[in-house]
Amino acid sequence: MKKNEIVSNVNEFIEKSLQHKGEYIVEVMGRPIRIHPQVLSPRYSYSSRFIIENWDVGADMTVLDVGTGSGILALFAALQGAKRVVALDINIHACAIAEKNMRENRVFRKVTVVHSDLYTGLPKERFDRVVFNAPYWNKKTDPALPLTYGVYDEDYSVLNRFLKESGEYLALGGKILLGFSSQGDVARVRQMINSAGWNIEKEIREKKGHTRILFYLKDNGT
């Protein structure tokens, strides 16, 4: 396996990702993860590792992973003892590769992968943790290039929908874990969080190329 390299420029990220002509393996925290070229790659982004190292997902929790990509967050939630995990993605390549990763890492009985545009394909269910490693580049996605779903969010419309709709899927006392980046409009996202009725319980940052941010969000009423 080649050594991972962090790429902060989105155009370079897309170019490097598309250089792969088929599925390939990337090691993430000691686990071999299968990657599709049209899915966000941990070879060039450390966002998944950052979230896993800083989340509070634990035994017997129920977890919803929104925009699962290759399924890394869903996989590690299951490995760390979550009793039920649902992984959503609008990208059909992401759903297919996530299914493979669940089977190959033997957690497929715990994890359900659903092809869904945010919550449109998900029956009503409540979770202890809702995790979203959000795209942060304010650009328009290209349906002919599914990889862009993982990095682009024009006018932050997807994130806005996520913040407004997530309350219906969060269990009492549950939390949203929202991953973002200093390369996006952090001030605007803070305003969106507040307008949607969420409190920022805490905020964790790590700089490596650019600064990754993990927001812990709780309902204003809890």
Buried (B, 14 or more C-beta within 10 A) or exposed (E): EEEBEEBBEBEEBBEBBEEBEEBBEBBBEEBEBBBBBBBBBBBBBBBBBBBBEBBEBEEEBBBBBBBBBBBBBBBBBBBBEBEBBBBBBBBEBBBBBBBBBBEBBEBBEBBBBBBBEBBEEBEEEBBBBBBBBBBBBBEEBEEEEBBBBBBBBEEBEBBBBBBBEBBEBBBEEBBBBBBBBBBBBBEBBBEBBEEBEBEEEEBBEBEEBBEBBBBBBBBEEE
